[in-house]
Each structure stands twice: as C-alpha cells, then as structure tokens.
Amino acid sequence: MMPMTMPVADEPHATLLPGRAEMERAYLSSDASYDGLFYLCVRTTGVFCRPSCPARKPRPEHVEFVARPAEAVAGGFRACLRCRPLEYGDAPAWLGPVLTRIEAADGARVRDEDLRAMGVEPARVRRYFTSRYGLTFQAYCRARRLARAFERVRSGGGLDDAVFDSGYESHSGFREAFRKAFGAGPLQATHARCAWVEWIDTPIGTMVAGASDDGLCLLEFADGRPLDAQLAGLRRRIAGPLLPAPHPHLTTLARELGEYFAGARRVFTSPVDAAGTPFEERVWAELRRIPYGETQSYADVAAAVDRPAGMRAVGLANGRNRVAIVIPCHRVVNKSGELGGYGGGLWRKRRLLQLEREHTGG
C-alpha cells in the first residue's frame, strides 16, 4: 500500500521550512548544506530522503516536504536505504573512538594504519574532518597537540612535559611548530591571545563557534560563508591562532543554545568579545536590547543609536555581526515588515523568529 499524501501545509512545523522553490532547488542539486533541515517524501516510491541523497531525483510534483523524520514516518514513508535519513544528525559511530585516540595522553600521531586497526577507513576520516572542521585530519591532530601544549605552558607546566606529551620528538621541532602557530616561542606565548573553536549542532544546521578568554567572538552557520573564510576572519580579528578545543565559554554556549532552541531560554549569559568600529559596537549592543520574540526595524535601531538617517549603516553593521543569535540580528526587519537580509539565509531568520513567537504566544 502506498503511503498517504500528507497535508504538509497544515502541519505545525510547516512554517519552519524553507520555501518550496528553495527546497526543490536544494534536493535537485543534492545540496548537503540542507541535510537535517528538511526531508523529501516521494509518493511514487513511499521513501523519504535527505536533500543530498545520491539516488535518482524524483519529479517535484511527486514530492512532499517535511521538517522532521517523525512526520515522514507518521505519514507512512520508510527511510531510504541509501542516504539513511534516520541516522542523520548523529556523529558516526567511529568518531568517538577516533577523537579519544587523538586525545590520548601520550600524544602519539594517529596514522592511517592506526585508523585501519580501529576498523575505520582513512579516506572516510579525511573526508569527514575536511567537511565538518575545515581542516585535514592531520592538521586537526596537530592543532590538538599544540592546544594541549599551549595549555600546559600557560598553566606553568615544564617545557619538557609540553614537548614530549604533545608527541614531538625534539625541542627544535616543537618550537618550530609552536612559533608557526602562535607567532612566538612557547615561553614567550604564555599570555598570547588565541581563540578556541568548536562546532555545535542545532536544529537548523551546524554552527561554528569561537571564543577568547574574554568571551564569544564567533557564532555563524557553517554553511553561511566558506568555512575557511570564517576561520581566517576570526584569526585576523584576534591576531592569534585558533585552537580546536573545548573552552568554558563554548561549553556554556552549547548548553544555552540547546535551551534556546527548546524554548527554555530567552537571554544568553555567555560574555561576548565582538570587536568592531565604535558605531558597529553601539548597534550590536542595541540589538541585544531587542526583547525575545519581538522585532525592530532598521529605522528603529538607527534612531536608538542616535543616527536616525543611518538605516543603511545599521544594515551594514547588522551584516557584519559575527555572533549570530546571541547578538540577535535576526530580530531586525524592514520597516514594511519584510524580513530583509540574513547571512545564514532568510529561511533561518524566518525560523528563528517563528521559534520565538511560538514560545511567547505571539
């Protein structure tokens, strides 16, 4: 029996989906950046898939779109065996052991033969790390070794321990790698400015987050701009290296983002270290005063920062915000009520505003 046709337009989550034309374009081009953001249900086969599914593309008139796999299953569709949509969003089973191996205290390098001994194909690991982290697997491993060494030096540990516990066989090799990353030798870099970087999964896509000791300095959707450009921009702003490693600010952020998307948090407590021009910083401060669930126009913000004729300047400052959601630039709309622009895509702006309205009864 073929599955029923679901009245997607009447579903409570339908307003959270991108526009139909955008979803058709995404699945027809196998755009993986939309994976997890919607699912397509094919009436002629009874199967539902991720947008990036490599199977033959169905005709748009045979497709329905849903926001959650549960909606597809409830409609009688079965998961595609090629793209496995029920498994999407979970880290691959091999990732945990690989990360544990990278973090091993002995600091030994993880080679292809080590991965094969763990039952993992090296090519798969390399593709995953390049796609998710914007770093090759070996570059990620080197960055993690240096991050541990940097923390040891900053906490007053001995240089010998930092060298050999991070997997280097000589002081000279360690010093060269350290200087290349930090611009100074290990003892001179004790107070070096740097940023810690992690990737955080959200219901509307993966975000790359960065924090200095002073606060959050990056939170953007990983597919919003090329990942290497995002990280290069952060590196320029802090004038220091990036460390793919945990940090208390990032731990707090991940928890608070989860609460925000669950409707349980309206205000973020994570400190922000967002440097801009004096005008940009005034605009960003004003954005943080816009109440949860409400919007203001560019003209409203311009008046609030004493630049009533500066709507265009406010729009530019809004676009230069690199700490999305926490600095809620999504709450600024055109005077007409139209959404205007958003670096993460207008469909995400619409979804964030809808989320907030749902939890304020708006």
C-alpha positions in Angstrom: 0.0 0.0 0.0 1.3 3.4 -0.9 1.7 5.9 1.9 -0.8 8.7 2.3 -0.2 12.1 1.0 0.5 14.4 3.9 -1.1 17.8 4.1 2.3 19.5 4.8 0.9 23.0 4.6 -1.3 22.2 7.6 1.5 20.7 9.7 2.5 22.8 12.8 6.1 22.8 11.6 5.4 23.7 8.0 6.1 27.4 8.7 9.6 26.5 9.8 10.5 25.0 6.4 12.3 27.0 3.7 10.2 27.9 0.7 9.2 25.1 -1.7 11.2 26.5 -4.6 14.3 26.6 -2.4 13.8 23.1 -1.2 13.3 21.8 -4.8 16.5 23.5 -5.9 18.3 22.0 -2.9 17.4 18.4 -3.4 17.7 18.6 -7.2 21.3 19.8 -6.8 22.0 17.4 -3.9 22.9 20.3 -1.6 24.2 18.7 1.6 24.0 22.0 3.4 20.3 21.4 3.8 20.6 18.0 5.3 18.7 17.8 8.5 16.8 21.0 7.7 14.1 19.3 5.7 13.3 15.8 4.2 11.6 14.9 1.0 8.9 12.3 0.8 8.5 10.6 -2.6 4.9 9.5 -3.1 5.7 7.2 -6.0 8.2 5.1 -4.0 7.0 5.5 -0.4 10.5 6.5 0.6 11.8 9.7 2.4 15.3 11.0 1.9 17.8 13.7 2.8 18.3 16.5 0.3 21.8 15.2 -0.6 20.6 11.7 -1.3 22.5 10.3 -4.3 19.5 8.3 -5.6 17.8 9.3 -8.8 15.9 12.6 -8.3 12.1 12.3 -8.3 10.0 14.8 -10.2 9.0 17.8 -7.9 5.3 17.0 -8.4 5.8 13.7 -6.7 7.5 15.1 -3.6 6.2 16.4 -0.3 8.5 18.2 2.2 8.6 17.8 6.0 10.7 19.3 8.8 11.1 16.1 10.9 11.7 12.4 10.1 8.9 11.6 12.5 6.4 13.4 10.2 7.6 11.2 7.3 7.3 8.0 9.3 3.9 9.0 10.7 2.8 9.6 7.0 3.7 6.0 6.1 7.0 6.7 4.4 10.0 4.5 5.0 13.6 5.6 5.3 15.8 5.5 2.2 18.5 2.8 2.4 21.0 4.9 0.5 21.0 8.2 2.5 19.7 6.7 5.8 17.8 9.9 6.9 17.0 8.5 10.4 20.8 8.4 11.1 21.5 11.9 10.0 22.5 14.4 12.8 24.2 11.7 14.9 28.0 11.6 14.8 29.3 8.5 13.0 29.9 5.6 15.4 33.7 5.6 14.6 34.2 9.3 15.5 34.2 8.8 19.3 37.0 6.3 19.4 39.0 8.3 16.9 38.7 11.5 18.9 39.6 9.5 22.1 42.7 8.3 20.3 43.6 11.8 19.2 43.3 13.0 22.8 45.4 10.2 24.2 47.9 11.4 26.8 50.9 10.0 25.0 50.4 12.5 22.2 51.4 9.9 19.5 50.4 10.7 16.0 47.4 8.8 14.5 48.5 7.2 11.3 46.5 5.5 8.6 47.5 2.1 9.9 46.2 3.1 13.4 42.8 4.0 11.9 42.6 0.8 10.0 43.4 -1.1 13.2 40.4 0.6 14.7 38.3 -0.6 11.8 38.0 2.8 10.2 38.8 3.6 6.6 41.3 6.6 6.5 39.7 8.1 3.4 36.3 8.3 5.2 38.0 10.0 8.2 39.7 12.6 6.0 36.5 13.4 4.2 34.6 13.9 7.4 37.2 16.1 9.1 37.6 18.3 6.0 33.8 18.7 5.6 33.0 19.3 9.3 36.0 21.1 10.7 37.5 22.7 7.6 40.8 21.0 8.5 42.5 18.0 7.2 42.6 15.1 9.7 46.4 15.6 10.3 46.0 19.3 10.7 43.3 18.8 13.3 45.6 16.3 15.1 48.5 18.8 15.1 46.3 21.6 16.3 45.0 19.5 19.2 48.6 18.5 20.2 49.6 22.2 20.2 46.5 23.2 22.1 47.3 20.8 24.9 50.9 22.0 24.9 49.8 25.6 25.0 47.5 25.0 27.9 50.3 23.2 29.8 52.7 26.2 29.2 50.1 28.7 30.2 49.4 26.8 33.4 53.1 26.9 34.4 54.0 23.3 33.4 57.5 22.4 32.4 58.6 22.8 28.8 59.9 19.2 28.6 56.5 17.9 29.6 54.8 20.1 27.0 57.2 18.9 24.3 57.1 15.2 24.8 53.5 14.9 26.0 52.4 16.5 22.8 54.1 14.0 20.6 57.2 15.9 19.5 60.5 14.1 19.5 62.7 17.2 19.9 62.6 20.7 21.3 63.5 22.2 18.0 60.6 20.5 16.2 58.2 21.6 18.9 59.5 25.2 18.9 59.2 25.5 15.2 55.6 24.2 15.1 54.7 26.3 18.1 56.2 29.5 16.7 54.4 28.9 13.3 51.1 28.6 15.1 51.5 31.3 17.7 54.0 33.7 16.2 56.2 33.4 19.3 58.2 30.7 21.2 56.4 28.6 23.8 57.7 30.6 26.8 57.0 34.0 25.1 53.5 32.9 24.2 52.3 32.4 27.8 49.9 35.3 27.5 49.3 35.1 23.8 45.8 35.9 22.6 44.1 33.0 20.8 40.6 31.6 20.2 39.2 28.2 20.9 36.9 26.8 18.2 34.2 24.1 18.3 31.3 23.0 16.1 27.8 22.9 17.6 24.9 21.1 16.0 21.5 22.9 16.1 18.1 22.1 14.7 18.7 24.5 11.8 22.2 23.5 11.0 25.8 23.2 12.3 27.3 26.4 13.7 31.0 27.1 14.2 31.7 28.9 17.5 34.8 30.6 18.7 35.7 32.1 22.0 38.6 34.0 23.5 39.2 34.1 27.2 37.1 37.4 27.2 34.0 35.9 25.5 32.4 34.7 22.3 33.9 36.1 19.2 32.3 33.9 16.5 29.0 32.1 16.1 28.0 31.5 12.5 26.3 28.8 10.5 28.9 26.6 9.0 27.4 26.8 5.5 26.7 30.6 5.6 30.1 31.5 4.3 33.0 29.3 3.2 34.4 27.8 6.4 38.0 28.7 5.7 36.9 32.4 5.3 35.1 32.4 8.6 38.1 31.0 10.4 40.5 33.2 8.6 38.4 36.2 9.6 38.4 35.2 13.2 42.2 34.6 13.1 42.7 38.2 11.8 40.3 39.7 14.4 42.1 38.1 17.3 45.6 38.4 15.8 46.4 34.9 17.0 45.9 31.2 16.4 42.8 29.1 16.6 42.7 26.0 18.7 40.1 23.3 18.0 39.5 22.6 21.7 36.9 23.0 24.5 36.6 26.2 26.4 34.3 27.1 29.3 32.6 29.9 27.2 31.9 27.3 24.5 30.6 24.8 26.9 28.2 27.4 28.3 27.2 28.5 24.8 26.4 24.9 23.7 24.1 24.4 26.7 22.4 27.8 26.3 21.8 27.2 22.6 20.2 23.9 23.4 17.9 25.6 25.9 17.1 28.4 23.4 16.0 26.0 20.7 13.9 24.1 23.2 12.1 27.4 24.1 13.6 27.4 27.6 16.0 30.3 27.3 15.4 33.9 26.2 18.6 35.6 27.3 22.2 34.3 26.8 24.6 34.8 29.7 27.8 33.9 27.7 30.1 37.0 27.5 30.7 38.4 24.1 34.1 39.5 22.7 33.0 41.1 19.4 35.3 43.8 18.2 34.1 46.3 15.6 34.1 50.0 15.0 32.5 52.2 17.7 29.4 52.5 15.6 29.1 48.8 15.0 29.5 48.0 18.7 26.8 50.5 19.5 24.5 48.8 17.0 25.3 45.3 18.3 24.7 46.5 21.9 21.3 47.8 20.8 20.5 44.5 19.1 20.9 42.7 22.4 18.3 45.0 23.9 15.6 43.9 21.5 13.3 41.6 23.5 13.0 38.0 22.7 10.0 37.4 20.4 9.9 41.0 19.1 11.4 42.7 16.1 12.5 46.2 15.3 13.1 47.9 12.0 16.4 49.2 10.8 15.0 52.7 11.3 14.2 51.9 14.9 17.7 50.8 15.6 19.2 53.8 13.8 17.1 56.1 16.0 18.1 54.2 19.1 21.8 54.8 18.3 21.2 58.5 17.5 21.7 58.1 13.8 18.1 58.5 12.5 19.3 58.8 8.9 21.7 55.9 9.3 19.5 53.0 8.3 21.9 51.8 5.6 24.8 52.0 8.1 22.8 50.0 10.6 22.1 47.4 7.9 25.9 47.1 7.2 26.7 46.8 10.9 23.9 44.1 11.2 25.5 42.2 8.4 28.9 42.3 10.0 27.7 40.7 13.2 29.7 37.5 13.6 28.0 36.3 16.8 24.6 35.2 15.5 21.6 34.5 17.8 23.5 35.7 20.9 23.6 39.1 19.2 20.2 38.7 17.7 20.5 40.4 14.3 17.6 38.2 13.1 15.2 40.4 15.1 15.8 43.4 12.7 13.4 43.6 9.8 12.5 46.1 7.1 10.0 48.9 8.1 7.4 47.2 5.9 7.7 44.1 8.0 9.6 42.1 5.3 12.5 40.1 6.7 15.3 41.9 4.9 18.6 40.1 4.7 20.3 37.4 6.9 23.8 35.9 6.5 22.5 32.4 7.4 19.7 32.5 4.9 16.3 34.1 5.1 14.6 30.8 5.8 16.7 30.6 9.0 15.7 34.1 10.0 12.1 33.2 9.5 12.5 30.0 11.5 14.2 31.8 14.4 11.5 34.4 14.6 8.8 31.7 14.4 10.5 29.8 17.2 10.5 32.9 19.4 6.9 33.8 18.6 5.8 30.2 19.4 7.3 30.4 22.9 5.9 33.9 23.6 2.4 33.1 22.4 2.8 35.6 19.5 
